[in-house]
Amino acid sequence: MSDATAAPTPTDARTAVVAAAIDLFARQGFDQTSVEQIAQAAGVSRSTFFRQFGGKDDVVFADHELLLEQLREYLAHPHPDPWGAVCEASVRVYSHFAADPELARRRYAIVRGVAALRDREIVTVFRYERLFDEYLRSALPGLDPLDAVGFAALVTAVHNHVLRQLLRGPKKVPVTVLRRALDDALRRFGVHPDPVDPADDDVVVAVFPKRMPAAEVARRLAARLED
C-alpha cells in the first residue's frame, strides 16, 4: 500500500530545485537570478542549495551529472556486445530528456543564451564521448584506440543530432528515430550484430566486413568458439 503522505525523496527534492531554477532563468534571465531566489522558490535553505549543487550553472547541468553517474554504473557491468552497450547508453540519455521535452527545450534555450553555459555544454558532451571511448578500450582489449574514439565520437554526434531535432522543434521525436540512426552507425562501422549481405570490401576469411575493427573480429570469433 502506498503512503500518500510520504516525505519526498532526495531525488524529488533535487528535481524541484532544478524546476524552480529553470523557471526563474527563463522568466528573468540567468545572470539576473540569484541563488537566494532559487532557494526561496524551491522552498529550501541557501545552505541546502549549495550542498545539493555547487552553483547556478550546476543546476542547469544537474541531469547530466546524474546521467553520467548512471551510465558509468551501467557500463561497469559486463555486456555481450560492447558496441551495442554504448548505443544503449546513448538511448538512455535521450529517453531521459524526451520524457519531458518542454523542460529540455527551456533548459536548451537558457544554455544557448549564456556563453559560459555553452562552454560547459561542450565539456559535458566530451565527457560522454570520453566515457564511451574508455569503456570500449576496456571491454575490447587490443582495440585500436582510433576505432574506440571514432565510434564514441560517431555515437555522440548521432545522439546530439537527433536530440537537437527534439530541442529545436515543437514536435516529438521518438526514441525510435535515434535507434534507427544508431543502427545505421553500427552498420557503417561494420559492427552491427545482425548479419548483412556481403559487400565488395568484405574480407574473404569469415563473413566480417573489412572495416570491422580487428578486436571486434576476435571477440566474435571467440564467442562463436565458446558456443
VOMIFI-199103 format. One record per residue (C-alpha): residue number from 0; residue in one letter; x, y, z. Coordinates in pm, 1 decimal, always signed. Example, Ala and Ser with C-alpha at 12.3 -4.5 7.8 and 13.67 -1.06 7.14 Angstrom:
REM residues 2
<num = 0&residu = a&c1 = +1230.0&c2 = -450.0&c3 = +780.0>
<num = 1&residu = s&c1 = +1367.0&c2 = -106.0&c3 = +714.0>
This chain:
REM residues 227
<num = 0&residu = m&c1 = +0.0&c2 = +0.0&c3 = +0.0>
<num = 1&residu = s&c1 = +139.6&c2 = +340.4&c3 = -92.8>
<num = 2&residu = d&c1 = +165.5&c2 = +622.8&c3 = +158.5>
<num = 3&residu = a&c1 = +38.4&c2 = +946.8&c3 = +4.4>
<num = 4&residu = t&c1 = +195.0&c2 = +1147.9&c3 = +286.3>
<num = 5&residu = a&c1 = +543.9&c2 = +1000.5&c3 = +247.5>
<num = 6&residu = a&c1 = +826.2&c2 = +1252.2&c3 = +256.3>
<num = 7&residu = p&c1 = +982.6&c2 = +1344.9&c3 = -80.6>
<num = 8&residu = t&c1 = +1294.7&c2 = +1155.4&c3 = -175.4>
<num = 9&residu = p&c1 = +1629.7&c2 = +1332.7&c3 = -223.5>
<num = 10&residu = t&c1 = +1584.7&c2 = +1292.0&c3 = -598.9>
<num = 11&residu = d&c1 = +1240.7&c2 = +1455.4&c3 = -582.7>
<num = 12&residu = a&c1 = +1386.2&c2 = +1743.3&c3 = -381.9>
<num = 13&residu = r&c1 = +1664.3&c2 = +1797.9&c3 = -635.2>
<num = 14&residu = t&c1 = +1414.6&c2 = +1785.0&c3 = -920.0>
<num = 15&residu = a&c1 = +1204.4&c2 = +2052.5&c3 = -750.0>
<num = 16&residu = v&c1 = +1507.0&c2 = +2281.5&c3 = -715.3>
<num = 17&residu = v&c1 = +1603.0&c2 = +2229.9&c3 = -1081.3>
<num = 18&residu = a&c1 = +1247.6&c2 = +2302.3&c3 = -1198.1>
<num = 19&residu = a&c1 = +1230.7&c2 = +2618.6&c3 = -987.7>
<num = 20&residu = a&c1 = +1568.2&c2 = +2737.8&c3 = -1117.0>
<num = 21&residu = i&c1 = +1482.7&c2 = +2673.7&c3 = -1483.1>
<num = 22&residu = d&c1 = +1155.6&c2 = +2862.5&c3 = -1438.3>
<num = 23&residu = l&c1 = +1335.0&c2 = +3163.2&c3 = -1288.7>
<num = 24&residu = f&c1 = +1610.0&c2 = +3157.6&c3 = -1551.8>
<num = 25&residu = a&c1 = +1350.0&c2 = +3151.0&c3 = -1828.7>
<num = 26&residu = r&c1 = +1144.3&c2 = +3437.1&c3 = -1680.7>
<num = 27&residu = q&c1 = +1408.6&c2 = +3679.1&c3 = -1560.5>
<num = 28&residu = g&c1 = +1740.4&c2 = +3564.5&c3 = -1709.1>
<num = 29&residu = f&c1 = +2028.7&c2 = +3352.6&c3 = -1584.3>
<num = 30&residu = d&c1 = +2252.9&c2 = +3637.8&c3 = -1469.7>
<num = 31&residu = q&c1 = +1962.3&c2 = +3820.8&c3 = -1308.0>
<num = 32&residu = t&c1 = +1865.3&c2 = +3522.6&c3 = -1092.8>
<num = 33&residu = s&c1 = +2031.5&c2 = +3473.6&c3 = -755.7>
<num = 34&residu = v&c1 = +2085.4&c2 = +3157.4&c3 = -553.5>
<num = 35&residu = e&c1 = +1868.2&c2 = +3307.9&c3 = -281.1>
<num = 36&residu = q&c1 = +1579.4&c2 = +3345.7&c3 = -525.9>
<num = 37&residu = i&c1 = +1613.8&c2 = +2985.8&c3 = -642.6>
<num = 38&residu = a&c1 = +1625.3&c2 = +2853.8&c3 = -286.7>
<num = 39&residu = q&c1 = +1321.3&c2 = +3056.1&c3 = -187.8>
<num = 40&residu = a&c1 = +1122.9&c2 = +2944.2&c3 = -494.2>
<num = 41&residu = a&c1 = +1213.1&c2 = +2579.5&c3 = -429.5>
<num = 42&residu = g&c1 = +1140.6&c2 = +2601.2&c3 = -56.7>
<num = 43&residu = v&c1 = +1492.5&c2 = +2510.4&c3 = +57.3>
<num = 44&residu = s&c1 = +1762.2&c2 = +2692.4&c3 = +250.8>
<num = 45&residu = r&c1 = +2062.5&c2 = +2853.6&c3 = +85.6>
<num = 46&residu = s&c1 = +2293.4&c2 = +2603.3&c3 = +256.4>
<num = 47&residu = t&c1 = +2083.5&c2 = +2312.7&c3 = +128.9>
<num = 48&residu = f&c1 = +2109.2&c2 = +2450.3&c3 = -222.8>
<num = 49&residu = f&c1 = +2487.5&c2 = +2466.1&c3 = -207.9>
<num = 50&residu = r&c1 = +2500.9&c2 = +2119.2&c3 = -52.0>
<num = 51&residu = q&c1 = +2293.9&c2 = +1972.1&c3 = -336.9>
<num = 52&residu = f&c1 = +2460.4&c2 = +2173.8&c3 = -610.9>
<num = 53&residu = g&c1 = +2767.8&c2 = +2390.5&c3 = -644.6>
<num = 54&residu = g&c1 = +2623.7&c2 = +2698.7&c3 = -809.4>
<num = 55&residu = k&c1 = +2367.4&c2 = +2821.8&c3 = -1057.6>
<num = 56&residu = d&c1 = +2534.5&c2 = +2656.1&c3 = -1355.8>
<num = 57&residu = d&c1 = +2539.0&c2 = +2322.3&c3 = -1172.3>
<num = 58&residu = v&c1 = +2159.6&c2 = +2337.9&c3 = -1152.4>
<num = 59&residu = v&c1 = +2136.3&c2 = +2364.8&c3 = -1531.1>
<num = 60&residu = f&c1 = +2355.9&c2 = +2057.1&c3 = -1578.2>
<num = 61&residu = a&c1 = +2229.5&c2 = +1856.4&c3 = -1280.4>
<num = 62&residu = d&c1 = +2059.2&c2 = +1597.9&c3 = -1503.5>
<num = 63&residu = h&c1 = +2382.1&c2 = +1536.0&c3 = -1693.4>
<num = 64&residu = e&c1 = +2576.5&c2 = +1470.5&c3 = -1374.2>
<num = 65&residu = l&c1 = +2317.6&c2 = +1214.5&c3 = -1265.7>
<num = 66&residu = l&c1 = +2306.9&c2 = +1054.6&c3 = -1611.3>
<num = 67&residu = l&c1 = +2684.8&c2 = +1025.1&c3 = -1633.4>
<num = 68&residu = e&c1 = +2690.0&c2 = +853.8&c3 = -1295.8>
<num = 69&residu = q&c1 = +2417.5&c2 = +611.4&c3 = -1407.3>
<num = 70&residu = l&c1 = +2596.9&c2 = +535.5&c3 = -1733.9>
<num = 71&residu = r&c1 = +2922.7&c2 = +461.3&c3 = -1552.5>
<num = 72&residu = e&c1 = +2735.2&c2 = +210.8&c3 = -1339.0>
<num = 73&residu = y&c1 = +2562.3&c2 = +59.7&c3 = -1643.0>
<num = 74&residu = l&c1 = +2883.9&c2 = +23.7&c3 = -1842.1>
<num = 75&residu = a&c1 = +3067.8&c2 = -120.6&c3 = -1541.2>
<num = 76&residu = h&c1 = +2864.1&c2 = -439.7&c3 = -1585.8>
<num = 77&residu = p&c1 = +2965.0&c2 = -696.5&c3 = -1849.2>
<num = 78&residu = h&c1 = +2781.0&c2 = -673.7&c3 = -2182.5>
<num = 79&residu = p&c1 = +2791.9&c2 = -937.5&c3 = -2458.9>
<num = 80&residu = d&c1 = +2803.9&c2 = -664.1&c3 = -2724.3>
<num = 81&residu = p&c1 = +3012.2&c2 = -362.5&c3 = -2614.9>
<num = 82&residu = w&c1 = +2920.9&c2 = -164.5&c3 = -2928.7>
<num = 83&residu = g&c1 = +2552.4&c2 = -218.0&c3 = -2860.6>
<num = 84&residu = a&c1 = +2601.9&c2 = -123.1&c3 = -2495.2>
<num = 85&residu = v&c1 = +2738.3&c2 = +217.8&c3 = -2599.8>
<num = 86&residu = c&c1 = +2436.0&c2 = +269.6&c3 = -2823.5>
<num = 87&residu = e&c1 = +2201.7&c2 = +167.5&c3 = -2541.8>
<num = 88&residu = a&c1 = +2373.9&c2 = +419.1&c3 = -2313.2>
<num = 89&residu = s&c1 = +2301.4&c2 = +688.7&c3 = -2571.5>
<num = 90&residu = v&c1 = +1937.1&c2 = +581.5&c3 = -2586.3>
<num = 91&residu = r&c1 = +1907.9&c2 = +604.2&c3 = -2208.0>
<num = 92&residu = v&c1 = +2027.0&c2 = +963.9&c3 = -2208.9>
<num = 93&residu = y&c1 = +1793.9&c2 = +1058.9&c3 = -2493.2>
<num = 94&residu = s&c1 = +1496.2&c2 = +888.8&c3 = -2328.5>
<num = 95&residu = h&c1 = +1551.6&c2 = +1094.7&c3 = -2014.5>
<num = 96&residu = f&c1 = +1520.9&c2 = +1426.1&c3 = -2196.5>
<num = 97&residu = a&c1 = +1247.0&c2 = +1305.1&c3 = -2432.8>
<num = 98&residu = a&c1 = +1033.6&c2 = +1218.0&c3 = -2129.6>
<num = 99&residu = d&c1 = +989.9&c2 = +1592.1&c3 = -2060.2>
<num = 100&residu = p&c1 = +1068.4&c2 = +1773.0&c3 = -2387.5>
<num = 101&residu = e&c1 = +926.8&c2 = +2105.5&c3 = -2271.6>
<num = 102&residu = l&c1 = +1166.5&c2 = +2123.5&c3 = -1976.2>
<num = 103&residu = a&c1 = +1451.6&c2 = +2011.5&c3 = -2201.5>
<num = 104&residu = r&c1 = +1370.0&c2 = +2287.2&c3 = -2452.0>
<num = 105&residu = r&c1 = +1358.9&c2 = +2553.3&c3 = -2182.3>
<num = 106&residu = r&c1 = +1695.4&c2 = +2437.8&c3 = -2049.8>
<num = 107&residu = y&c1 = +1836.7&c2 = +2436.8&c3 = -2402.3>
<num = 108&residu = a&c1 = +1720.3&c2 = +2796.1&c3 = -2460.1>
<num = 109&residu = i&c1 = +1889.3&c2 = +2906.2&c3 = -2138.6>
<num = 110&residu = v&c1 = +2217.7&c2 = +2736.4&c3 = -2230.6>
<num = 111&residu = r&c1 = +2214.0&c2 = +2887.7&c3 = -2580.3>
<num = 112&residu = g&c1 = +2178.0&c2 = +3235.4&c3 = -2432.0>
<num = 113&residu = v&c1 = +2472.4&c2 = +3226.0&c3 = -2190.0>
<num = 114&residu = a&c1 = +2828.6&c2 = +3191.3&c3 = -2320.8>
<num = 115&residu = a&c1 = +2961.5&c2 = +3026.9&c3 = -2003.2>
<num = 116&residu = l&c1 = +2686.9&c2 = +2764.8&c3 = -2017.1>
<num = 117&residu = r&c1 = +2756.4&c2 = +2694.2&c3 = -2383.8>
<num = 118&residu = d&c1 = +3121.0&c2 = +2632.3&c3 = -2297.8>
<num = 119&residu = r&c1 = +3024.7&c2 = +2395.6&c3 = -2019.2>
<num = 120&residu = e&c1 = +2787.7&c2 = +2213.9&c3 = -2252.8>
<num = 121&residu = i&c1 = +3077.7&c2 = +2143.3&c3 = -2489.0>
<num = 122&residu = v&c1 = +3277.6&c2 = +1998.3&c3 = -2199.5>
<num = 123&residu = t&c1 = +2978.7&c2 = +1789.9&c3 = -2088.8>
<num = 124&residu = v&c1 = +2933.8&c2 = +1640.4&c3 = -2436.0>
<num = 125&residu = f&c1 = +3300.9&c2 = +1547.2&c3 = -2438.8>
<num = 126&residu = r&c1 = +3259.5&c2 = +1369.0&c3 = -2104.3>
<num = 127&residu = y&c1 = +3001.3&c2 = +1135.3&c3 = -2260.3>
<num = 128&residu = e&c1 = +3230.0&c2 = +1074.1&c3 = -2557.1>
<num = 129&residu = r&c1 = +3528.2&c2 = +1003.5&c3 = -2331.1>
<num = 130&residu = l&c1 = +3319.3&c2 = +765.8&c3 = -2118.4>
<num = 131&residu = f&c1 = +3222.8&c2 = +565.2&c3 = -2429.7>
<num = 132&residu = d&c1 = +3581.7&c2 = +568.0&c3 = -2557.3>
<num = 133&residu = e&c1 = +3726.6&c2 = +443.4&c3 = -2229.2>
<num = 134&residu = y&c1 = +3458.3&c2 = +175.6&c3 = -2196.2>
<num = 135&residu = l&c1 = +3526.8&c2 = +32.8&c3 = -2543.2>
<num = 136&residu = r&c1 = +3902.0&c2 = +17.6&c3 = -2478.9>
<num = 137&residu = s&c1 = +3837.1&c2 = -164.9&c3 = -2151.3>
<num = 138&residu = a&c1 = +3571.5&c2 = -401.4&c3 = -2289.6>
<num = 139&residu = l&c1 = +3768.7&c2 = -486.2&c3 = -2605.5>
<num = 140&residu = p&c1 = +4136.1&c2 = -536.9&c3 = -2514.5>
<num = 141&residu = g&c1 = +4355.9&c2 = -478.0&c3 = -2814.9>
<num = 142&residu = l&c1 = +4106.4&c2 = -248.0&c3 = -2984.3>
<num = 143&residu = d&c1 = +4281.0&c2 = +17.4&c3 = -3190.4>
<num = 144&residu = p&c1 = +4239.4&c2 = +347.3&c3 = -3000.0>
<num = 145&residu = l&c1 = +4133.1&c2 = +513.8&c3 = -3324.8>
<num = 146&residu = d&c1 = +3844.9&c2 = +268.5&c3 = -3354.5>
<num = 147&residu = a&c1 = +3739.6&c2 = +333.5&c3 = -2995.8>
<num = 148&residu = v&c1 = +3747.5&c2 = +710.6&c3 = -3020.1>
<num = 149&residu = g&c1 = +3598.4&c2 = +701.2&c3 = -3369.4>
<num = 150&residu = f&c1 = +3294.6&c2 = +500.4&c3 = -3265.0>
<num = 151&residu = a&c1 = +3249.9&c2 = +702.0&c3 = -2945.1>
<num = 152&residu = a&c1 = +3255.5&c2 = +1022.8&c3 = -3147.2>
<num = 153&residu = l&c1 = +3013.9&c2 = +880.0&c3 = -3405.1>
<num = 154&residu = v&c1 = +2757.7&c2 = +773.6&c3 = -3144.7>
<num = 155&residu = t&c1 = +2785.7&c2 = +1106.7&c3 = -2964.6>
<num = 156&residu = a&c1 = +2741.9&c2 = +1301.8&c3 = -3287.8>
<num = 157&residu = v&c1 = +2440.4&c2 = +1094.2&c3 = -3394.3>
<num = 158&residu = h&c1 = +2286.3&c2 = +1133.7&c3 = -3048.8>
<num = 159&residu = n&c1 = +2334.2&c2 = +1510.6&c3 = -3047.7>
<num = 160&residu = h&c1 = +2192.9&c2 = +1547.2&c3 = -3399.2>
<num = 161&residu = v&c1 = +1868.8&c2 = +1368.1&c3 = -3305.9>
<num = 162&residu = l&c1 = +1848.9&c2 = +1544.0&c3 = -2968.0>
<num = 163&residu = r&c1 = +1875.4&c2 = +1884.5&c3 = -3136.9>
<num = 164&residu = q&c1 = +1577.5&c2 = +1790.6&c3 = -3355.2>
<num = 165&residu = l&c1 = +1382.0&c2 = +1740.2&c3 = -3033.6>
<num = 166&residu = l&c1 = +1508.0&c2 = +2058.9&c3 = -2868.2>
<num = 167&residu = r&c1 = +1464.0&c2 = +2295.2&c3 = -3162.4>
<num = 168&residu = g&c1 = +1116.7&c2 = +2197.1&c3 = -3271.9>
<num = 169&residu = p&c1 = +771.0&c2 = +2167.7&c3 = -3116.3>
<num = 170&residu = k&c1 = +718.0&c2 = +1815.0&c3 = -3241.8>
<num = 171&residu = k&c1 = +800.6&c2 = +1497.2&c3 = -3054.1>
<num = 172&residu = v&c1 = +1097.5&c2 = +1298.4&c3 = -3181.4>
<num = 173&residu = p&c1 = +1050.3&c2 = +940.6&c3 = -3056.5>
<num = 174&residu = v&c1 = +1342.7&c2 = +732.1&c3 = -2940.0>
<num = 175&residu = t&c1 = +1291.7&c2 = +506.9&c3 = -3242.9>
<num = 176&residu = v&c1 = +1443.6&c2 = +783.1&c3 = -3456.3>
<num = 177&residu = l&c1 = +1764.2&c2 = +762.1&c3 = -3254.0>
<num = 178&residu = r&c1 = +1763.3&c2 = +382.0&c3 = -3255.1>
<num = 179&residu = r&c1 = +1741.4&c2 = +374.4&c3 = -3635.4>
<num = 180&residu = a&c1 = +2024.5&c2 = +625.6&c3 = -3661.8>
<num = 181&residu = l&c1 = +2240.0&c2 = +422.2&c3 = -3423.7>
<num = 182&residu = d&c1 = +2165.7&c2 = +104.8&c3 = -3619.6>
<num = 183&residu = d&c1 = +2296.8&c2 = +281.4&c3 = -3927.2>
<num = 184&residu = a&c1 = +2607.5&c2 = +388.4&c3 = -3733.5>
<num = 185&residu = l&c1 = +2670.5&c2 = +28.1&c3 = -3629.2>
<num = 186&residu = r&c1 = +2642.5&c2 = -86.2&c3 = -3990.5>
<num = 187&residu = r&c1 = +2866.5&c2 = +191.7&c3 = -4117.6>
<num = 188&residu = f&c1 = +3126.4&c2 = +90.4&c3 = -3862.6>
<num = 189&residu = g&c1 = +3085.5&c2 = -275.8&c3 = -3951.2>
<num = 190&residu = v&c1 = +2982.6&c2 = -390.7&c3 = -3603.2>
<num = 191&residu = h&c1 = +2604.9&c2 = -437.9&c3 = -3630.5>
<num = 192&residu = p&c1 = +2505.0&c2 = -766.8&c3 = -3462.6>
<num = 193&residu = d&c1 = +2265.4&c2 = -866.8&c3 = -3740.6>
<num = 194&residu = p&c1 = +2416.9&c2 = -1031.2&c3 = -4048.7>
<num = 195&residu = v&c1 = +2420.0&c2 = -828.9&c3 = -4367.3>
<num = 196&residu = d&c1 = +2472.4&c2 = -916.6&c3 = -4729.2>
<num = 197&residu = p&c1 = +2842.0&c2 = -934.5&c3 = -4823.3>
<num = 198&residu = a&c1 = +2986.3&c2 = -610.3&c3 = -4958.4>
<num = 199&residu = d&c1 = +3272.5&c2 = -552.4&c3 = -5200.8>
<num = 200&residu = d&c1 = +3508.7&c2 = -466.1&c3 = -4916.3>
<num = 201&residu = d&c1 = +3438.3&c2 = -780.1&c3 = -4711.7>
<num = 202&residu = v&c1 = +3739.4&c2 = -989.0&c3 = -4609.2>
<num = 203&residu = v&c1 = +3748.6&c2 = -1329.2&c3 = -4774.8>
<num = 204&residu = v&c1 = +3810.4&c2 = -1505.7&c3 = -4442.3>
<num = 205&residu = a&c1 = +3484.9&c2 = -1546.9&c3 = -4242.9>
<num = 206&residu = v&c1 = +3199.7&c2 = -1302.8&c3 = -4302.5>
<num = 207&residu = f&c1 = +3324.3&c2 = -993.0&c3 = -4124.6>
<num = 208&residu = p&c1 = +3336.1&c2 = -660.3&c3 = -4312.9>
<num = 209&residu = k&c1 = +3682.8&c2 = -533.3&c3 = -4379.1>
<num = 210&residu = r&c1 = +3601.8&c2 = -212.0&c3 = -4195.4>
<num = 211&residu = m&c1 = +3525.9&c2 = -401.9&c3 = -3873.0>
<num = 212&residu = p&c1 = +3792.6&c2 = -341.7&c3 = -3604.2>
<num = 213&residu = a&c1 = +4023.2&c2 = -638.4&c3 = -3553.4>
<num = 214&residu = a&c1 = +3941.2&c2 = -653.1&c3 = -3183.3>
<num = 215&residu = e&c1 = +3574.1&c2 = -695.3&c3 = -3263.8>
<num = 216&residu = v&c1 = +3651.2&c2 = -973.4&c3 = -3512.6>
<num = 217&residu = a&c1 = +3849.0&c2 = -1152.0&c3 = -3240.9>
<num = 218&residu = r&c1 = +3570.3&c2 = -1104.2&c3 = -2987.1>
<num = 219&residu = r&c1 = +3305.1&c2 = -1250.2&c3 = -3218.7>
<num = 220&residu = l&c1 = +3524.3&c2 = -1544.0&c3 = -3316.8>
<num = 221&residu = a&c1 = +3595.2&c2 = -1618.0&c3 = -2950.2>
<num = 222&residu = a&c1 = +3225.3&c2 = -1602.6&c3 = -2868.8>
<num = 223&residu = r&c1 = +3142.4&c2 = -1846.8&c3 = -3150.3>
<num = 224&residu = l&c1 = +3417.3&c2 = -2085.5&c3 = -3041.0>
<num = 225&residu = e&c1 = +3286.2&c2 = -2079.8&c3 = -2684.8>
<num = 226&residu = d&c1 = +2941.2&c2 = -2169.0&c3 = -2814.9>
